[in-house]
Amino acid sequence: MIKKMDNIDLILKSTWLAVSKMYAELAQKHNSTTVQALTLLKIDPKKGTRSTNLGPKMAIEPTSLTRIIKLLEDNGYIYKEKTDLDKREVIIKLTKKGLKSRDLSKKMVLDFNQTITDKIPTHKLEIFKEVMNEILQTANDLNNKK
């Protein structure tokens, strides 16, 4: 008798939903959201990050990113600085409050990753990464056929 395999997309979705929920609950405890925390993590803590580079780093639409940046700025996590070369170009920089929140977000991500690496042997994680990369490549290939 052939054992029925779980749908791969269902496994991926269920796993991501569980991880997403965990991060959302952690962020909520600190009066934040997962997207806000991710944005802070994508900003270079020393030099800042060009606003035009932030969207692609996060795979987020410019209009959504504009709202997030405005919210973070209004709440004192970031500030904008024009570049010397091109006054139209804006660098997003972290305030002290933003750096503190970024460090907290980074710690949460590192703690989760450490928990996973403590529970799952290295050889299994390597296989997992290989399989996930193949699934990603397959999905990208299928998307590009459209």
C-alpha positions as CSV (number, residue, x, y, z in Angstrom):
1,M,0.0,0.0,0.0
2,I,1.3,3.4,-1.0
3,K,1.5,5.9,1.8
4,K,-0.2,9.2,1.0
5,M,2.2,12.1,1.1
6,D,1.2,15.4,2.6
7,N,0.9,18.2,0.2
8,I,4.2,20.1,0.1
9,D,2.5,23.5,-0.2
10,L,0.4,22.7,2.9
11,I,3.5,21.8,4.9
12,L,5.2,25.0,3.8
13,K,2.2,27.2,4.5
14,S,1.5,25.6,7.9
15,T,5.1,26.0,9.0
16,W,5.3,29.6,7.8
17,L,2.0,30.5,9.5
18,A,3.3,29.0,12.8
19,V,6.6,30.9,12.6
20,S,4.8,34.1,11.5
21,K,2.4,33.8,14.4
22,M,5.3,33.3,16.8
23,Y,7.1,36.4,15.6
24,A,3.8,38.5,15.5
25,E,3.1,37.6,19.2
26,L,6.7,38.5,20.2
27,A,6.5,41.8,18.3
28,Q,3.1,42.6,19.9
29,K,4.6,42.1,23.4
30,H,6.9,45.0,22.4
31,N,4.1,47.2,20.8
32,S,5.4,46.5,17.4
33,T,4.6,44.3,14.3
34,T,6.6,41.7,12.5
35,V,6.9,44.0,9.4
36,Q,8.2,46.9,11.5
37,A,10.8,44.6,13.2
38,L,11.9,43.2,9.8
39,T,12.2,46.8,8.4
40,L,14.5,47.8,11.3
41,L,16.6,44.6,10.7
42,K,17.1,45.5,7.1
43,I,18.4,49.0,7.9
44,D,22.2,49.1,8.3
45,P,22.8,50.1,11.9
46,K,25.9,52.1,11.1
47,K,25.5,53.7,7.7
48,G,21.7,53.6,7.2
49,T,20.1,52.2,4.1
50,R,18.9,54.0,1.0
51,S,15.1,54.0,0.9
52,T,15.2,52.7,-2.7
53,N,17.1,49.6,-1.5
54,L,14.8,48.8,1.4
55,G,11.8,47.6,-0.7
56,P,13.8,45.0,-2.7
57,K,15.5,43.7,0.5
58,M,12.1,43.1,2.0
59,A,10.2,42.0,-1.1
60,I,7.5,44.7,-0.3
61,E,5.6,47.1,-2.5
62,P,6.8,50.8,-2.4
63,T,3.4,52.0,-1.2
64,S,3.4,49.6,1.7
65,L,7.0,50.5,2.5
66,T,6.1,54.2,2.5
67,R,3.5,53.6,5.2
68,I,5.8,51.5,7.3
69,I,8.6,54.1,7.0
70,K,6.2,56.9,8.0
71,L,5.0,54.9,11.0
72,L,8.5,54.1,12.2
73,E,9.5,57.7,11.7
74,D,6.4,59.0,13.5
75,N,7.2,56.7,16.4
76,G,10.8,57.7,16.7
77,Y,12.6,54.6,15.4
78,I,14.1,56.1,12.3
79,Y,14.9,59.4,10.6
80,K,15.5,60.4,7.1
81,E,18.7,62.0,5.8
82,K,19.3,63.4,2.3
83,T,22.5,62.4,0.6
84,D,25.2,65.0,-0.2
85,L,25.4,63.9,-3.8
86,D,21.7,63.8,-4.7
87,K,19.3,65.7,-2.6
88,R,16.4,63.6,-3.9
89,E,18.0,60.4,-2.5
90,V,17.1,59.6,1.1
91,I,19.0,57.4,3.6
92,I,17.0,55.8,6.3
93,K,18.8,55.8,9.6
94,L,18.0,54.4,13.0
95,T,17.5,56.5,16.1
96,K,18.7,55.2,19.5
97,K,15.2,53.9,20.1
98,G,15.4,52.2,16.6
99,L,18.8,50.6,17.4
100,K,17.5,49.3,20.7
101,S,14.4,47.8,19.0
102,R,16.5,46.4,16.1
103,D,18.8,44.7,18.6
104,L,15.8,43.2,20.4
105,S,14.4,41.9,17.1
106,K,17.8,40.5,16.1
107,K,18.0,38.7,19.4
108,M,14.6,37.1,18.9
109,V,15.6,35.9,15.4
110,L,18.9,34.5,16.7
111,D,17.2,32.9,19.7
112,F,14.7,31.1,17.4
113,N,17.5,30.0,15.1
114,Q,19.5,28.7,18.0
115,T,16.5,26.8,19.3
116,I,16.1,25.1,15.9
117,T,19.9,24.3,15.6
118,D,19.8,22.9,19.1
119,K,16.9,20.6,18.3
120,I,17.7,19.5,14.7
121,P,21.0,17.9,13.8
122,T,23.2,19.8,11.4
123,H,23.0,17.2,8.6
124,K,19.2,17.4,8.6
125,L,19.3,21.2,8.5
126,E,21.7,21.0,5.5
127,I,19.2,18.7,3.7
128,F,16.4,21.0,4.6
129,K,18.2,24.0,3.1
130,E,18.9,22.1,-0.1
131,V,15.3,21.0,-0.4
132,M,14.0,24.5,0.3
133,N,16.3,26.0,-2.3
134,E,15.1,23.5,-4.9
135,I,11.5,24.2,-4.0
136,L,12.2,28.0,-4.3
137,Q,14.0,27.5,-7.6
138,T,11.1,25.4,-8.9
139,A,8.5,27.9,-7.9
140,N,10.5,30.7,-9.5
141,D,10.9,28.7,-12.7
142,L,7.1,28.1,-12.8
143,N,6.4,31.8,-12.1
144,N,8.8,32.8,-15.0
145,K,6.9,30.6,-17.4
146,K,3.8,32.7,-17.1
